[in-house]
C-alpha cells in the first residue's frame, strides 16, 4: 500500500480524469465529493452536491464530472477546473450510476 487518503463519511463512488490526474470520490453521508490530486495524493477540494451521492462519471474531454444524487433524484454537474457545481439536473427516482460517453 502506498498510503491512505482521508475523505468524507461513507465514500462510495470513484471517478478518474486521466487527462488532469484528478480523482473524484462521492461521500454519501456528507453530501459532497472529495477531489484528490493524483500527483500529490491529497484532497484539493470538497464539492457540495445533492443528497446521498453515489455514482460518479467523468468526461475527460470536457473536464466535466457527473454525480448521481440518490435521495435528491438529481445529477450534479461539476466543472473540473473550478470544482463547482454548474448545474443540477432532475432525473428519475433514486439514481445510482453514471455513464459518460466522451
C-alpha positions as CSV (number, residue, x, y, z in Angstrom):
1,X,0.0,0.0,0.0
2,X,1.3,3.5,-0.9
3,X,-0.9,5.4,1.5
4,X,-4.4,6.3,2.7
5,X,-6.2,9.5,1.8
6,X,-8.9,10.6,4.2
7,X,-12.1,11.7,2.6
8,X,-15.7,12.1,3.8
9,X,-18.1,9.8,5.6
10,X,-19.1,6.7,3.7
11,X,-17.1,7.0,0.5
12,X,-18.8,5.2,-2.3
13,X,-18.1,6.1,-6.0
14,X,-14.8,6.8,-7.7
15,X,-14.2,8.6,-11.0
16,X,-10.9,9.5,-12.6
17,X,-9.9,12.1,-15.1
18,X,-6.7,10.7,-16.7
19,X,-6.1,14.0,-18.5
20,X,-5.9,16.0,-15.3
21,X,-4.8,13.3,-12.9
22,X,-7.7,14.1,-10.6
23,X,-9.8,11.6,-8.7
24,X,-13.4,12.2,-7.6
25,X,-14.9,10.3,-4.6
26,X,-18.5,10.6,-3.6
27,X,-19.2,10.8,0.2
28,X,-22.8,9.6,0.8
29,X,-23.2,10.8,4.4
30,X,-21.6,14.2,3.8
31,X,-23.4,15.0,0.5
32,X,-20.2,16.0,-1.2
33,X,-17.4,14.9,-3.5
34,X,-13.7,14.8,-2.4
35,X,-11.4,15.9,-5.2
36,X,-8.0,14.2,-4.9
37,X,-4.8,15.2,-6.8
38,X,-3.3,12.0,-8.2
39,X,0.0,13.9,-8.2
40,X,0.2,14.6,-4.5
41,X,-2.4,12.1,-3.2
42,X,-4.1,14.9,-1.2
43,X,-7.7,16.2,-1.2
44,X,-7.5,19.6,-3.0
45,X,-11.3,20.4,-2.9
46,X,-14.6,19.3,-1.4
47,X,-17.6,20.0,-3.6
48,X,-21.1,20.1,-2.0
49,X,-23.7,18.1,-4.2
50,X,-27.1,16.7,-3.6
51,X,-28.3,14.2,-1.0
52,X,-26.6,10.8,-0.9
53,X,-24.3,11.0,-3.9
54,X,-23.3,7.6,-5.2
55,X,-22.2,7.1,-8.8
56,X,-19.7,9.5,-10.4
57,X,-18.7,9.8,-14.1
58,X,-16.0,11.9,-15.6
59,X,-15.8,13.2,-19.2
60,X,-12.0,13.7,-19.6
61,X,-12.5,15.7,-22.9
62,X,-14.6,18.4,-21.3
63,X,-13.4,18.0,-17.7
64,X,-16.9,17.7,-16.5
65,X,-18.0,15.5,-13.6
66,X,-21.5,14.0,-13.2
67,X,-22.7,12.8,-9.8
68,X,-25.9,10.7,-9.1
69,X,-27.7,12.0,-6.0
70,X,-29.8,9.1,-4.9
71,X,-32.0,10.9,-2.3
72,X,-32.5,14.1,-4.4
73,X,-33.4,12.3,-7.7
74,X,-30.9,14.5,-9.4
75,X,-27.5,14.6,-11.1
76,X,-25.0,17.3,-10.1
77,X,-22.7,18.6,-12.9
78,X,-19.3,19.7,-11.7
79,X,-16.9,21.9,-13.7
80,X,-13.5,20.3,-13.2
81,X,-11.4,23.5,-13.4
82,X,-13.2,25.4,-10.7
83,X,-14.6,22.3,-8.8
84,X,-18.0,24.0,-8.6
85,X,-21.5,22.7,-9.4
86,X,-22.6,24.3,-12.6
87,X,-26.0,22.5,-13.0
88,X,-28.3,20.2,-11.2
89,X,-30.4,18.0,-13.5
90,X,-33.6,16.4,-12.2
91,X,-33.8,12.7,-13.1
92,X,-35.9,9.7,-12.2
93,X,-36.2,8.0,-8.8
94,X,-33.0,7.1,-6.9
95,X,-30.2,7.4,-9.5
96,X,-27.1,5.3,-8.6
97,X,-24.9,5.0,-11.6
98,X,-23.5,7.3,-14.2
99,X,-22.2,6.5,-17.7
100,X,-20.3,9.1,-19.8
101,X,-19.6,9.0,-23.5
102,X,-16.6,11.3,-24.0
